[in-house]
Structures are given as structure tokens and as C-alpha cells.
Amino acid sequence: MNGCILPLISMTRGTSHFLFPLLLITAAQAQTNRFDTAEGVEEGRALFQIHCTYCHGARGEGGHGADLTTGAYRQGGSDADLFMTVREGIPGTEMPSVRANDTEVWKMVAFVKKLGSAGLSEKATGDPVAGKAIYRGKGGCPACHAINGEGGSLGPELTTVGRSRGLKFLEESLVNPDADVPIRYRSIRVLTKSGQTITGPRLNEDDVSIQVRDEKENPRSFLKENITEIKRDKPSQMPAYGTALSKKELEDLVAYLSSLRGVK
């Protein structure tokens, strides 16, 4: 260790600004996250709501920022990597450094790690093979959702949904899809003066115009002077399957979705 310290303290003042990030990286890499406990995760959840939800959403599903529920992170997914990403931000992007102390950052890291692995410890009771048939057939899910790049884009991508979402969340999403809709997939209905009704996720909006991706996945743009009303009362385009599917079919579909955990 002494062989590392002596050259560092001999640096000129002009280069010393490189030293602090280097020491942070070394400290983070050497430390295991002692806050990766049930209590630490809950405290990290509260801190995440304060510091991170504007960009990443309340459940980490993304919006202005990256989707954190996939378990894949561009800057690396180890505790040390996540610590440095949160602590220092990502240069050249909108991800800033967080105004929190190291203990708080470690707690946020513990929560983020759980976001990407919430479903790994759970075992579904249904039949995933039967659930896959429902997904593709009666449920009509590929019209809006993609798995491994195959399917629509009006709803969230599901390749790793079984890794990041627990069984309770998956069932609730099927029975009550309006309960939790990621920002980028929240739908609106645009009623025009010519009598058209266009439904789909809002892409952009300002004082003069609004852009929507319609049900055929085409981007549409409208001047507000030509709009009668913009309705935001039903954020999800997904139908509720509580009555459309039997209890057994729901269990099987949840089992199939839970089995979608990406590359092992």
C-alpha cells in the first residue's frame, strides 16, 4: 500500500483533482455492501423516492432515465459499479451525482439491486407451458408486448419481467393494469374537432401541439387548436384479464411471465 501512497502525495496540485475519484473507486471496490439487508433495502427505497424517481420512476421502470428493473446496467452491475454510478453520476449524460452521503448511497444501491431481482426467489404455482399458449393465443399479448425482440412496442418489453417483478405484481398487472403504468407507456385519448379519437402513449407535448403513438404504432402529431379534448383517465391500453381468464388461466399466465428471466 505504501508504494501507492508515495507517488500520489508527490502529485502536483494541478493533477490532484484526479485523486479523489480514484480513492472513491478503490474504497468502493474494497467494500461489500453491509446495507444489503431487509432494513437497508427499505431505507434505500425511501431514499430512491427522494433522489431518483423523477428520472427512473417510482418503481425504477424508467422514464426520463434508464429502466432499472432489467438487472442490466451500462456502467456495470456490481455493488461497487452501482455505488460509483450513483455517487459520481455518468459524465456526458443527464445522470448527475447524487447529493447523499456514502451510507445513503449504499442503501440506494441495495434497493436498486433488488429492483433487478425481485422475482428470482419466487416459484409460481401455475403451468408456464400452458401460460405461454395463453400469452400467444387467448391473451393476445404479443400485439403490444415483445419478448426477445418479437412482438409489439405499445407495452413494456417482457424478456426479463420474471426476474424483476414478483408474482403479486405480475398478477395485479393482469387483473388491474391501470394500477401501475410506466411513464413511457401511459396512454391518452385525443379527440379532434373532425371527430377522430386517437389512443396511445404520449410521445411529446407542448403548449401548441401533442404527439401520440397510435394503436398501429404510428407516430401522430396534432395541433391543439384542432383538438376538442385530451383525456388522461385510462393510462393503460391493456385490458383487464380478471374476468376474461379463469383463475387457472391467470395462474398459468403468471407462471409463464415469471419464467421470463432473460439469459441465465
Rosetta blueprint (number, residue, H / E / L):
1 M L
2 N H
3 G H
4 C H
5 I H
6 L H
7 P H
8 L H
9 I H
10 S L
11 M L
12 T L
13 R H
14 G H
15 T H
16 S H
17 H H
18 F H
19 L H
20 F H
21 P H
22 L H
23 L H
24 L H
25 I H
26 T H
27 A H
28 A H
29 Q H
30 A H
31 Q L
32 T L
33 N L
34 R L
35 F L
36 D L
37 T L
38 A H
39 E H
40 G H
41 V H
42 E H
43 E H
44 G H
45 R H
46 A H
47 L H
48 F H
49 Q H
50 I H
51 H H
52 C L
53 T H
54 Y H
55 C H
56 H H
57 G L
58 A L
59 R L
60 G L
61 E L
62 G L
63 G L
64 H L
65 G L
66 A L
67 D L
68 L L
69 T L
70 T L
71 G L
72 A L
73 Y L
74 R L
75 Q L
76 G L
77 G L
78 S L
79 D H
80 A H
81 D H
82 L H
83 F H
84 M H
85 T H
86 V H
87 R H
88 E H
89 G L
90 I L
91 P L
92 G L
93 T L
94 E L
95 M L
96 P L
97 S L
98 V L
99 R L
100 A L
101 N L
102 D H
103 T H
104 E H
105 V H
106 W H
107 K H
108 M H
109 V H
110 A H
111 F H
112 V H
113 K H
114 K H
115 L H
116 G L
117 S L
118 A L
119 G L
120 L L
121 S L
122 E L
123 K L
124 A L
125 T L
126 G L
127 D L
128 P H
129 V H
130 A H
131 G H
132 K H
133 A H
134 I H
135 Y H
136 R H
137 G L
138 K L
139 G L
140 G L
141 C H
142 P H
143 A H
144 C L
145 H L
146 A E
147 I E
148 N L
149 G L
150 E E
151 G E
152 G L
153 S L
154 L L
155 G L
156 P L
157 E L
158 L L
159 T L
160 T L
161 V H
162 G H
163 R H
164 S H
165 R L
166 G L
167 L H
168 K H
169 F H
170 L H
171 E H
172 E H
173 S H
174 L H
175 V H
176 N L
177 P H
178 D H
179 A H
180 D L
181 V L
182 P L
183 I H
184 R H
185 Y H
186 R L
187 S E
188 I E
189 R E
190 V E
191 L E
192 T E
193 K L
194 S L
195 G L
196 Q L
197 T E
198 I E
199 T E
200 G E
201 P E
202 R E
203 L E
204 N E
205 E E
206 D L
207 D L
208 V L
209 S E
210 I E
211 Q E
212 V E
213 R E
214 D L
215 E L
216 K L
217 E L
218 N L
219 P E
220 R E
221 S E
222 F E
223 L E
224 K H
225 E H
226 N H
227 I E
228 T E
229 E E
230 I E
231 K E
232 R L
233 D L
234 K L
235 P L
236 S L
237 Q L
238 M L
239 P L
240 A L
241 Y L
242 G L
243 T L
244 A L
245 L L
246 S L
247 K H
248 K H
249 E H
250 L H
251 E H
252 D H
253 L H
254 V H
255 A H
256 Y H
257 L H
258 S H
259 S L
260 L L
261 R L
262 G L
263 V L
264 K L
